[in-house]
Amino acid sequence: MPGYAWLPVLLIGLIFGIAQHFAGTAVHRMLTASGMPTWIREHPYTVAAPPYAVLMVAMGLLINVVVRRMARHAAAARA
């Protein structure tokens, strides 16, 4: 399993990238209609990207912990 630990991270990154692509337009419309400052309205990805980045890092850390525990349990079972 540890050899394929990068695969879930890649899949989650792709899912968040696709979500960002489709949510960007909705966020832009929402910010344009609101009374947000001009720099936020003109750069909606500045507002939308940090939550995705935080979730991506959190998921990566979670996957890291799970894979390390699985590897430890597998090593203990062999011993």
PDB file of N, CA, C and O in Angstrom:
ATOM      1  N   MET A   1       0.807  -1.222   0.000  1.00  0.00           N
ATOM      2  CA  MET A   1       0.000   0.000   0.000  1.00  0.00           C
ATOM      3  C   MET A   1       0.848   1.283   0.000  1.00  0.00           C
ATOM      4  O   MET A   1       0.504   2.212  -0.730  1.00  0.00           O
ATOM      5  N   PRO A   2       1.936   1.382   0.779  1.00  0.00           N
ATOM      6  CA  PRO A   2       2.681   2.643   0.779  1.00  0.00           C
ATOM      7  C   PRO A   2       3.205   3.051  -0.590  1.00  0.00           C
ATOM      8  O   PRO A   2       3.405   4.240  -0.834  1.00  0.00           O
ATOM      9  N   GLY A   3       3.433   2.095  -1.491  1.00  0.00           N
ATOM     10  CA  GLY A   3       3.891   2.436  -2.827  1.00  0.00           C
ATOM     11  C   GLY A   3       2.850   3.209  -3.625  1.00  0.00           C
ATOM     12  O   GLY A   3       3.190   3.961  -4.539  1.00  0.00           O
ATOM     13  N   TYR A   4       1.598   3.024  -3.280  1.00  0.00           N
ATOM     14  CA  TYR A   4       0.516   3.708  -3.982  1.00  0.00           C
ATOM     15  C   TYR A   4      -0.109   4.826  -3.154  1.00  0.00           C
ATOM     16  O   TYR A   4      -1.224   5.258  -3.448  1.00  0.00           O
ATOM     17  N   ALA A   5       0.585   5.297  -2.130  1.00  0.00           N
ATOM     18  CA  ALA A   5       0.044   6.332  -1.244  1.00  0.00           C
ATOM     19  C   ALA A   5      -0.185   7.642  -1.974  1.00  0.00           C
ATOM     20  O   ALA A   5      -0.999   8.451  -1.530  1.00  0.00           O
ATOM     21  N   TRP A   6       0.508   7.876  -3.080  1.00  0.00           N
ATOM     22  CA  TRP A   6       0.358   9.121  -3.841  1.00  0.00           C
ATOM     23  C   TRP A   6      -0.950   9.142  -4.615  1.00  0.00           C
ATOM     24  O   TRP A   6      -1.447  10.218  -4.947  1.00  0.00           O
ATOM     25  N   LEU A   7      -1.526   7.968  -4.914  1.00  0.00           N
ATOM     26  CA  LEU A   7      -2.723   7.910  -5.749  1.00  0.00           C
ATOM     27  C   LEU A   7      -3.930   8.627  -5.132  1.00  0.00           C
ATOM     28  O   LEU A   7      -4.565   9.418  -5.829  1.00  0.00           O
ATOM     29  N   PRO A   8      -4.281   8.390  -3.856  1.00  0.00           N
ATOM     30  CA  PRO A   8      -5.412   9.139  -3.283  1.00  0.00           C
ATOM     31  C   PRO A   8      -5.174  10.641  -3.256  1.00  0.00           C
ATOM     32  O   PRO A   8      -6.101  11.424  -3.464  1.00  0.00           O
ATOM     33  N   VAL A   9      -3.932  11.046  -3.000  1.00  0.00           N
ATOM     34  CA  VAL A   9      -3.628  12.483  -2.992  1.00  0.00           C
ATOM     35  C   VAL A   9      -3.852  13.072  -4.380  1.00  0.00           C
ATOM     36  O   VAL A   9      -4.411  14.160  -4.516  1.00  0.00           O
ATOM     37  N   LEU A  10      -3.416  12.354  -5.406  1.00  0.00           N
ATOM     38  CA  LEU A  10      -3.628  12.809  -6.774  1.00  0.00           C
ATOM     39  C   LEU A  10      -5.118  12.896  -7.106  1.00  0.00           C
ATOM     40  O   LEU A  10      -5.569  13.877  -7.697  1.00  0.00           O
ATOM     41  N   LEU A  11      -5.876  11.875  -6.729  1.00  0.00           N
ATOM     42  CA  LEU A  11      -7.314  11.879  -7.011  1.00  0.00           C
ATOM     43  C   LEU A  11      -8.030  13.008  -6.281  1.00  0.00           C
ATOM     44  O   LEU A  11      -8.901  13.666  -6.850  1.00  0.00           O
ATOM     45  N   ILE A  12      -7.667  13.232  -5.035  1.00  0.00           N
ATOM     46  CA  ILE A  12      -8.291  14.320  -4.278  1.00  0.00           C
ATOM     47  C   ILE A  12      -7.922  15.659  -4.897  1.00  0.00           C
ATOM     48  O   ILE A  12      -8.760  16.557  -4.982  1.00  0.00           O
ATOM     49  N   GLY A  13      -6.679  15.800  -5.328  1.00  0.00           N
ATOM     50  CA  GLY A  13      -6.274  17.038  -6.001  1.00  0.00           C
ATOM     51  C   GLY A  13      -7.069  17.277  -7.272  1.00  0.00           C
ATOM     52  O   GLY A  13      -7.486  18.402  -7.546  1.00  0.00           O
ATOM     53  N   LEU A  14      -7.280  16.228  -8.045  1.00  0.00           N
ATOM     54  CA  LEU A  14      -8.088  16.361  -9.265  1.00  0.00           C
ATOM     55  C   LEU A  14      -9.532  16.733  -8.943  1.00  0.00           C
ATOM     56  O   LEU A  14     -10.123  17.580  -9.612  1.00  0.00           O
ATOM     57  N   ILE A  15     -10.091  16.108  -7.931  1.00  0.00           N
ATOM     58  CA  ILE A  15     -11.478  16.409  -7.546  1.00  0.00           C
ATOM     59  C   ILE A  15     -11.599  17.865  -7.096  1.00  0.00           C
ATOM     60  O   ILE A  15     -12.534  18.560  -7.495  1.00  0.00           O
ATOM     61  N   PHE A  16     -10.661  18.330  -6.271  1.00  0.00           N
ATOM     62  CA  PHE A  16     -10.713  19.719  -5.824  1.00  0.00           C
ATOM     63  C   PHE A  16     -10.463  20.684  -6.980  1.00  0.00           C
ATOM     64  O   PHE A  16     -11.054  21.763  -7.025  1.00  0.00           O
ATOM     65  N   GLY A  17      -9.600  20.305  -7.906  1.00  0.00           N
ATOM     66  CA  GLY A  17      -9.376  21.149  -9.076  1.00  0.00           C
ATOM     67  C   GLY A  17     -10.623  21.293  -9.930  1.00  0.00           C
ATOM     68  O   GLY A  17     -10.943  22.387 -10.396  1.00  0.00           O
ATOM     69  N   ILE A  18     -11.324  20.188 -10.133  1.00  0.00           N
ATOM     70  CA  ILE A  18     -12.574  20.230 -10.899  1.00  0.00           C
ATOM     71  C   ILE A  18     -13.623  21.046 -10.151  1.00  0.00           C
ATOM     72  O   ILE A  18     -14.331  21.856 -10.750  1.00  0.00           O
ATOM     73  N   ALA A  19     -13.720  20.833  -8.848  1.00  0.00           N
ATOM     74  CA  ALA A  19     -14.677  21.614  -8.053  1.00  0.00           C
ATOM     75  C   ALA A  19     -14.339  23.099  -8.114  1.00  0.00           C
ATOM     76  O   ALA A  19     -15.233  23.937  -8.227  1.00  0.00           O
ATOM     77  N   GLN A  20     -13.058  23.424  -8.039  1.00  0.00           N
ATOM     78  CA  GLN A  20     -12.634  24.825  -8.123  1.00  0.00           C
ATOM     79  C   GLN A  20     -13.008  25.415  -9.476  1.00  0.00           C
ATOM     80  O   GLN A  20     -13.440  26.564  -9.564  1.00  0.00           O
ATOM     81  N   HIS A  21     -12.840  24.627 -10.521  1.00  0.00           N
ATOM     82  CA  HIS A  21     -13.167  25.102 -11.869  1.00  0.00           C
ATOM     83  C   HIS A  21     -14.648  25.472 -11.977  1.00  0.00           C
ATOM     84  O   HIS A  21     -14.992  26.523 -12.517  1.00  0.00           O
ATOM     85  N   PHE A  22     -15.509  24.614 -11.467  1.00  0.00           N
ATOM     86  CA  PHE A  22     -16.942  24.875 -11.579  1.00  0.00           C
ATOM     87  C   PHE A  22     -17.448  25.857 -10.523  1.00  0.00           C
ATOM     88  O   PHE A  22     -18.390  26.608 -10.780  1.00  0.00           O
ATOM     89  N   ALA A  23     -16.834  25.859  -9.342  1.00  0.00           N
ATOM     90  CA  ALA A  23     -17.275  26.766  -8.280  1.00  0.00           C
ATOM     91  C   ALA A  23     -16.779  28.184  -8.511  1.00  0.00           C
ATOM     92  O   ALA A  23     -17.364  29.135  -7.991  1.00  0.00           O
ATOM     93  N   GLY A  24     -15.709  28.341  -9.283  1.00  0.00           N
ATOM     94  CA  GLY A  24     -15.147  29.672  -9.518  1.00  0.00           C
ATOM     95  C   GLY A  24     -16.147  30.627 -10.133  1.00  0.00           C
ATOM     96  O   GLY A  24     -16.219  31.792  -9.742  1.00  0.00           O
ATOM     97  N   THR A  25     -16.918  30.143 -11.092  1.00  0.00           N
ATOM     98  CA  THR A  25     -17.926  30.991 -11.739  1.00  0.00           C
ATOM     99  C   THR A  25     -19.013  31.396 -10.754  1.00  0.00           C
ATOM    100  O   THR A  25     -19.425  32.555 -10.719  1.00  0.00           O
ATOM    101  N   ALA A  26     -19.475  30.442  -9.954  1.00  0.00           N
ATOM    102  CA  ALA A  26     -20.512  30.742  -8.969  1.00  0.00           C
ATOM    103  C   ALA A  26     -20.003  31.725  -7.924  1.00  0.00           C
ATOM    104  O   ALA A  26     -20.723  32.638  -7.520  1.00  0.00           O
ATOM    105  N   VAL A  27     -18.763  31.538  -7.489  1.00  0.00           N
ATOM    106  CA  VAL A  27     -18.178  32.462  -6.514  1.00  0.00           C
ATOM    107  C   VAL A  27     -18.050  33.849  -7.130  1.00  0.00           C
ATOM    108  O   VAL A  27     -18.320  34.849  -6.464  1.00  0.00           O
ATOM    109  N   HIS A  28     -17.647  33.918  -8.381  1.00  0.00           N
ATOM    110  CA  HIS A  28     -17.517  35.205  -9.063  1.00  0.00           C
ATOM    111  C   HIS A  28     -18.869  35.920  -9.128  1.00  0.00           C
ATOM    112  O   HIS A  28     -18.950  37.118  -8.856  1.00  0.00           O
ATOM    113  N   ARG A  29     -19.918  35.197  -9.482  1.00  0.00           N
ATOM    114  CA  ARG A  29     -21.261  35.806  -9.537  1.00  0.00           C
ATOM    115  C   ARG A  29     -21.699  36.297  -8.164  1.00  0.00           C
ATOM    116  O   ARG A  29     -22.257  37.386  -8.033  1.00  0.00           O
ATOM    117  N   MET A  30     -21.441  35.482  -7.139  1.00  0.00           N
ATOM    118  CA  MET A  30     -21.842  35.856  -5.785  1.00  0.00           C
ATOM    119  C   MET A  30     -21.094  37.110  -5.327  1.00  0.00           C
ATOM    120  O   MET A  30     -21.689  38.009  -4.733  1.00  0.00           O
ATOM    121  N   LEU A  31     -19.792  37.166  -5.605  1.00  0.00           N
ATOM    122  CA  LEU A  31     -19.001  38.310  -5.172  1.00  0.00           C
ATOM    123  C   LEU A  31     -19.339  39.565  -5.969  1.00  0.00           C
ATOM    124  O   LEU A  31     -19.285  40.672  -5.433  1.00  0.00           O
ATOM    125  N   THR A  32     -19.687  39.403  -7.237  1.00  0.00           N
ATOM    126  CA  THR A  32     -20.044  40.553  -8.061  1.00  0.00           C
ATOM    127  C   THR A  32     -21.336  41.194  -7.554  1.00  0.00           C
ATOM    128  O   THR A  32     -21.475  42.417  -7.552  1.00  0.00           O
ATOM    129  N   ALA A  33     -22.275  40.354  -7.126  1.00  0.00           N
ATOM    130  CA  ALA A  33     -23.550  40.866  -6.636  1.00  0.00           C
ATOM    131  C   ALA A  33     -23.439  41.460  -5.233  1.00  0.00           C
ATOM    132  O   ALA A  33     -24.282  42.261  -4.829  1.00  0.00           O
ATOM    133  N   SER A  34     -22.411  41.075  -4.496  1.00  0.00           N
ATOM    134  CA  SER A  34     -22.272  41.582  -3.131  1.00  0.00           C
ATOM    135  C   SER A  34     -21.514  42.895  -3.127  1.00  0.00           C
ATOM    136  O   SER A  34     -21.078  43.378  -4.172  1.00  0.00           O
ATOM    137  N   GLY A  35     -21.364  43.456  -1.969  1.00  0.00           N
ATOM    138  CA  GLY A  35     -20.653  44.721  -1.832  1.00  0.00           C
ATOM    139  C   GLY A  35     -19.182  44.534  -1.506  1.00  0.00           C
ATOM    140  O   GLY A  35     -18.599  45.340  -0.781  1.00  0.00           O
ATOM    141  N   MET A  36     -18.579  43.481  -2.033  1.00  0.00           N
ATOM    142  CA  MET A  36     -17.169  43.200  -1.762  1.00  0.00           C
ATOM    143  C   MET A  36     -16.273  44.245  -2.407  1.00  0.00           C
ATOM    144  O   MET A  36     -16.670  44.898  -3.372  1.00  0.00           O
ATOM    145  N   PRO A  37     -15.065  44.405  -1.877  1.00  0.00           N
ATOM    146  CA  PRO A  37     -14.109  45.322  -2.506  1.00  0.00           C
ATOM    147  C   PRO A  37     -13.793  44.890  -3.944  1.00  0.00           C
ATOM    148  O   PRO A  37     -13.964  43.725  -4.305  1.00  0.00           O
ATOM    149  N   THR A  38     -13.342  45.825  -4.737  1.00  0.00           N
ATOM    150  CA  THR A  38     -13.083  45.572  -6.153  1.00  0.00           C
ATOM    151  C   THR A  38     -12.040  44.484  -6.362  1.00  0.00           C
ATOM    152  O   THR A  38     -12.209  43.643  -7.246  1.00  0.00           O
ATOM    153  N   TRP A  39     -10.963  44.473  -5.572  1.00  0.00           N
ATOM    154  CA  TRP A  39      -9.911  43.475  -5.787  1.00  0.00           C
ATOM    155  C   TRP A  39     -10.428  42.066  -5.578  1.00  0.00           C
ATOM    156  O   TRP A  39      -9.951  41.140  -6.234  1.00  0.00           O
ATOM    157  N   ILE A  40     -11.397  41.873  -4.678  1.00  0.00           N
ATOM    158  CA  ILE A  40     -11.979  40.543  -4.472  1.00  0.00           C
ATOM    159  C   ILE A  40     -12.888  40.184  -5.635  1.00  0.00           C
ATOM    160  O   ILE A  40     -12.875  39.047  -6.108  1.00  0.00           O
ATOM    161  N   ARG A  41     -13.676  41.144  -6.098  1.00  0.00           N
ATOM    162  CA  ARG A  41     -14.573  40.868  -7.229  1.00  0.00           C
ATOM    163  C   ARG A  41     -13.792  40.558  -8.497  1.00  0.00           C
ATOM    164  O   ARG A  41     -14.218  39.728  -9.299  1.00  0.00           O
ATOM    165  N   GLU A  42     -12.656  41.216  -8.685  1.00  0.00           N
ATOM    166  CA  GLU A  42     -11.871  40.994  -9.895  1.00  0.00           C
ATOM    167  C   GLU A  42     -11.013  39.738  -9.827  1.00  0.00           C
ATOM    168  O   GLU A  42     -10.585  39.229 -10.863  1.00  0.00           O
ATOM    169  N   HIS A  43     -10.756  39.233  -8.633  1.00  0.00           N
ATOM    170  CA  HIS A  43      -9.927  38.036  -8.456  1.00  0.00           C
ATOM    171  C   HIS A  43     -10.637  37.032  -7.546  1.00  0.00           C
ATOM    172  O   HIS A  43     -10.210  36.821  -6.411  1.00  0.00           O
ATOM    173  N   PRO A  44     -11.715  36.414  -8.033  1.00  0.00           N
ATOM    174  CA  PRO A  44     -12.477  35.516  -7.148  1.00  0.00           C
ATOM    175  C   PRO A  44     -11.695  34.291  -6.709  1.00  0.00           C
ATOM    176  O   PRO A  44     -12.001  33.712  -5.667  1.00  0.00           O
ATOM    177  N   TYR A  45     -10.689  33.879  -7.481  1.00  0.00           N
ATOM    178  CA  TYR A  45      -9.912  32.704  -7.077  1.00  0.00           C
ATOM    179  C   TYR A  45      -9.069  32.987  -5.852  1.00  0.00           C
ATOM    180  O   TYR A  45      -8.691  32.062  -5.134  1.00  0.00           O
ATOM    181  N   THR A  46      -8.767  34.260  -5.600  1.00  0.00           N
ATOM    182  CA  THR A  46      -8.048  34.620  -4.387  1.00  0.00           C
ATOM    183  C   THR A  46      -8.880  34.258  -3.161  1.00  0.00           C
ATOM    184  O   THR A  46      -8.336  33.880  -2.124  1.00  0.00           O
ATOM    185  N   VAL A  47     -10.189  34.375  -3.284  1.00  0.00           N
ATOM    186  CA  VAL A  47     -11.093  34.056  -2.178  1.00  0.00           C
ATOM    187  C   VAL A  47     -11.403  32.562  -2.150  1.00  0.00           C
ATOM    188  O   VAL A  47     -11.485  31.968  -1.075  1.00  0.00           O
ATOM    189  N   ALA A  48     -11.574  31.952  -3.315  1.00  0.00           N
ATOM    190  CA  ALA A  48     -12.011  30.561  -3.375  1.00  0.00           C
ATOM    191  C   ALA A  48     -10.873  29.557  -3.187  1.00  0.00           C
ATOM    192  O   ALA A  48     -11.120  28.447  -2.716  1.00  0.00           O
ATOM    193  N   ALA A  49      -9.646  29.907  -3.537  1.00  0.00           N
ATOM    194  CA  ALA A  49      -8.549  28.940  -3.504  1.00  0.00           C
ATOM    195  C   ALA A  49      -8.072  28.555  -2.099  1.00  0.00           C
ATOM    196  O   ALA A  49      -7.797  27.375  -1.884  1.00  0.00           O
ATOM    197  N   PRO A  50      -7.954  29.468  -1.132  1.00  0.00           N
ATOM    198  CA  PRO A  50      -7.433  29.053   0.179  1.00  0.00           C
ATOM    199  C   PRO A  50      -8.211  27.932   0.866  1.00  0.00           C
ATOM    200  O   PRO A  50      -7.580  27.033   1.422  1.00  0.00           O
ATOM    201  N   PRO A  51      -9.563  27.935   0.860  1.00  0.00           N
ATOM    202  CA  PRO A  51     -10.241  26.787   1.485  1.00  0.00           C
ATOM    203  C   PRO A  51      -9.890  25.461   0.810  1.00  0.00           C
ATOM    204  O   PRO A  51      -9.715  24.446   1.485  1.00  0.00           O
ATOM    205  N   TYR A  52      -9.788  25.470  -0.513  1.00  0.00           N
ATOM    206  CA  TYR A  52      -9.406  24.247  -1.212  1.00  0.00           C
ATOM    207  C   TYR A  52      -7.988  23.839  -0.845  1.00  0.00           C
ATOM    208  O   TYR A  52      -7.715  22.651  -0.668  1.00  0.00           O
ATOM    209  N   ALA A  53      -7.097  24.785  -0.731  1.00  0.00           N
ATOM    210  CA  ALA A  53      -5.710  24.476  -0.366  1.00  0.00           C
ATOM    211  C   ALA A  53      -5.637  23.888   1.032  1.00  0.00           C
ATOM    212  O   ALA A  53      -4.911  22.921   1.261  1.00  0.00           O
ATOM    213  N   VAL A  54      -6.375  24.458   1.958  1.00  0.00           N
ATOM    214  CA  VAL A  54      -6.378  23.943   3.336  1.00  0.00           C
ATOM    215  C   VAL A  54      -6.939  22.522   3.372  1.00  0.00           C
ATOM    216  O   VAL A  54      -6.381  21.648   4.035  1.00  0.00           O
ATOM    217  N   LEU A  55      -8.041  22.294   2.658  1.00  0.00           N
ATOM    218  CA  LEU A  55      -8.614  20.949   2.621  1.00  0.00           C
ATOM    219  C   LEU A  55      -7.654  19.958   1.975  1.00  0.00           C
ATOM    220  O   LEU A  55      -7.544  18.817   2.424  1.00  0.00           O
ATOM    221  N   MET A  56      -6.971  20.380   0.945  1.00  0.00           N
ATOM    222  CA  MET A  56      -6.022  19.494   0.267  1.00  0.00           C
ATOM    223  C   MET A  56      -4.873  19.101   1.193  1.00  0.00           C
ATOM    224  O   MET A  56      -4.489  17.933   1.239  1.00  0.00           O
ATOM    225  N   VAL A  57      -4.328  20.052   1.919  1.00  0.00           N
ATOM    226  CA  VAL A  57      -3.238  19.754   2.854  1.00  0.00           C
ATOM    227  C   VAL A  57      -3.751  18.847   3.973  1.00  0.00           C
ATOM    228  O   VAL A  57      -3.068  17.900   4.363  1.00  0.00           O
ATOM    229  N   ALA A  58      -4.941  19.127   4.489  1.00  0.00           N
ATOM    230  CA  ALA A  58      -5.510  18.294   5.557  1.00  0.00           C
ATOM    231  C   ALA A  58      -5.725  16.862   5.075  1.00  0.00           C
ATOM    232  O   ALA A  58      -5.420  15.913   5.798  1.00  0.00           O
ATOM    233  N   MET A  59      -6.245  16.699   3.867  1.00  0.00           N
ATOM    234  CA  MET A  59      -6.456  15.351   3.335  1.00  0.00           C
ATOM    235  C   MET A  59      -5.118  14.649   3.119  1.00  0.00           C
ATOM    236  O   MET A  59      -5.003  13.454   3.393  1.00  0.00           O
ATOM    237  N   GLY A  60      -4.125  15.354   2.644  1.00  0.00           N
ATOM    238  CA  GLY A  60      -2.797  14.761   2.464  1.00  0.00           C
ATOM    239  C   GLY A  60      -2.215  14.285   3.781  1.00  0.00           C
ATOM    240  O   GLY A  60      -1.642  13.198   3.854  1.00  0.00           O
ATOM    241  N   LEU A  61      -2.358  15.094   4.823  1.00  0.00           N
ATOM    242  CA  LEU A  61      -1.856  14.701   6.140  1.00  0.00           C
ATOM    243  C   LEU A  61      -2.617  13.491   6.685  1.00  0.00           C
ATOM    244  O   LEU A  61      -2.019  12.594   7.277  1.00  0.00           O
ATOM    245  N   LEU A  62      -3.917  13.471   6.486  1.00  0.00           N
ATOM    246  CA  LEU A  62      -4.733  12.343   6.931  1.00  0.00           C
ATOM    247  C   LEU A  62      -4.334  11.064   6.205  1.00  0.00           C
ATOM    248  O   LEU A  62      -4.194  10.010   6.826  1.00  0.00           O
ATOM    249  N   ILE A  63      -4.152  11.156   4.903  1.00  0.00           N
ATOM    250  CA  ILE A  63      -3.736   9.984   4.132  1.00  0.00           C
ATOM    251  C   ILE A  63      -2.363   9.517   4.590  1.00  0.00           C
ATOM    252  O   ILE A  63      -2.116   8.314   4.676  1.00  0.00           O
ATOM    253  N   ASN A  64      -1.472  10.448   4.883  1.00  0.00           N
ATOM    254  CA  ASN A  64      -0.143  10.096   5.366  1.00  0.00           C
ATOM    255  C   ASN A  64      -0.227   9.307   6.670  1.00  0.00           C
ATOM    256  O   ASN A  64       0.455   8.294   6.827  1.00  0.00           O
ATOM    257  N   VAL A  65      -1.049   9.759   7.596  1.00  0.00           N
ATOM    258  CA  VAL A  65      -1.196   9.074   8.880  1.00  0.00           C
ATOM    259  C   VAL A  65      -1.767   7.675   8.674  1.00  0.00           C
ATOM    260  O   VAL A  65      -1.279   6.710   9.263  1.00  0.00           O
ATOM    261  N   VAL A  66      -2.790   7.562   7.847  1.00  0.00           N
ATOM    262  CA  VAL A  66      -3.434   6.262   7.623  1.00  0.00           C
ATOM    263  C   VAL A  66      -2.456   5.284   6.969  1.00  0.00           C
ATOM    264  O   VAL A  66      -2.369   4.128   7.384  1.00  0.00           O
ATOM    265  N   VAL A  67      -1.731   5.730   5.965  1.00  0.00           N
ATOM    266  CA  VAL A  67      -0.795   4.841   5.269  1.00  0.00           C
ATOM    267  C   VAL A  67       0.336   4.412   6.199  1.00  0.00           C
ATOM    268  O   VAL A  67       0.756   3.255   6.167  1.00  0.00           O
ATOM    269  N   ARG A  68       0.827   5.320   7.018  1.00  0.00           N
ATOM    270  CA  ARG A  68       1.894   4.951   7.959  1.00  0.00           C
ATOM    271  C   ARG A  68       1.400   3.924   8.981  1.00  0.00           C
ATOM    272  O   ARG A  68       2.128   2.990   9.320  1.00  0.00           O
ATOM    273  N   ARG A  69       0.176   4.088   9.470  1.00  0.00           N
ATOM    274  CA  ARG A  69      -0.363   3.114  10.424  1.00  0.00           C
ATOM    275  C   ARG A  69      -0.570   1.758   9.765  1.00  0.00           C
ATOM    276  O   ARG A  69      -0.301   0.720  10.370  1.00  0.00           O
ATOM    277  N   MET A  70      -1.051   1.769   8.522  1.00  0.00           N
ATOM    278  CA  MET A  70      -1.229   0.505   7.811  1.00  0.00           C
ATOM    279  C   MET A  70       0.108  -0.198   7.604  1.00  0.00           C
ATOM    280  O   MET A  70       0.201  -1.417   7.747  1.00  0.00           O
ATOM    281  N   ALA A  71       1.139   0.570   7.269  1.00  0.00           N
ATOM    282  CA  ALA A  71       2.465  -0.011   7.074  1.00  0.00           C
ATOM    283  C   ALA A  71       3.008  -0.570   8.384  1.00  0.00           C
ATOM    284  O   ALA A  71       3.625  -1.634   8.397  1.00  0.00           O
ATOM    285  N   ARG A  72       2.780   0.144   9.488  1.00  0.00           N
ATOM    286  CA  ARG A  72       3.233  -0.338  10.798  1.00  0.00           C
ATOM    287  C   ARG A  72       2.532  -1.632  11.178  1.00  0.00           C
ATOM    288  O   ARG A  72       3.165  -2.561  11.678  1.00  0.00           O
ATOM    289  N   HIS A  73       1.218  -1.697  10.941  1.00  0.00           N
ATOM    290  CA  HIS A  73       0.464  -2.913  11.259  1.00  0.00           C
ATOM    291  C   HIS A  73       0.908  -4.081  10.381  1.00  0.00           C
ATOM    292  O   HIS A  73       1.000  -5.215  10.851  1.00  0.00           O
ATOM    293  N   ALA A  74       1.181  -3.805   9.117  1.00  0.00           N
ATOM    294  CA  ALA A  74       1.653  -4.865   8.216  1.00  0.00           C
ATOM    295  C   ALA A  74       3.018  -5.376   8.655  1.00  0.00           C
ATOM    296  O   ALA A  74       3.273  -6.580   8.618  1.00  0.00           O
ATOM    297  N   ALA A  75       3.899  -4.467   9.070  1.00  0.00           N
ATOM    298  CA  ALA A  75       5.230  -4.873   9.527  1.00  0.00           C
ATOM    299  C   ALA A  75       5.141  -5.673  10.820  1.00  0.00           C
ATOM    300  O   ALA A  75       5.888  -6.633  11.005  1.00  0.00           O
ATOM    301  N   ALA A  76       4.235  -5.287  11.718  1.00  0.00           N
ATOM    302  CA  ALA A  76       4.059  -5.999  12.974  1.00  0.00           C
ATOM    303  C   ALA A  76       3.471  -7.394  12.729  1.00  0.00           C
ATOM    304  O   ALA A  76       3.811  -8.338  13.443  1.00  0.00           O
ATOM    305  N   ALA A  77       2.604  -7.532  11.742  1.00  0.00           N
ATOM    306  CA  ALA A  77       1.992  -8.827  11.435  1.00  0.00           C
ATOM    307  C   ALA A  77       3.024  -9.781  10.844  1.00  0.00           C
ATOM    308  O   ALA A  77       2.946 -10.988  11.073  1.00  0.00           O
ATOM    309  N   ARG A  78       3.983  -9.264  10.093  1.00  0.00           N
ATOM    310  CA  ARG A  78       5.033 -10.097   9.513  1.00  0.00           C
ATOM    311  C   ARG A  78       6.040 -10.563  10.557  1.00  0.00           C
ATOM    312  O   ARG A  78       6.644 -11.628  10.425  1.00  0.00           O
ATOM    313  N   ALA A  79       6.209  -9.754  11.590  1.00  0.00           N
ATOM    314  CA  ALA A  79       7.242 -10.073  12.599  1.00  0.00           C
ATOM    315  C   ALA A  79       6.798 -11.115  13.583  1.00  0.00           C
ATOM    316  O   ALA A  79       7.558 -11.479  14.481  1.00  0.00           O
TER     317      ALA A  79
END
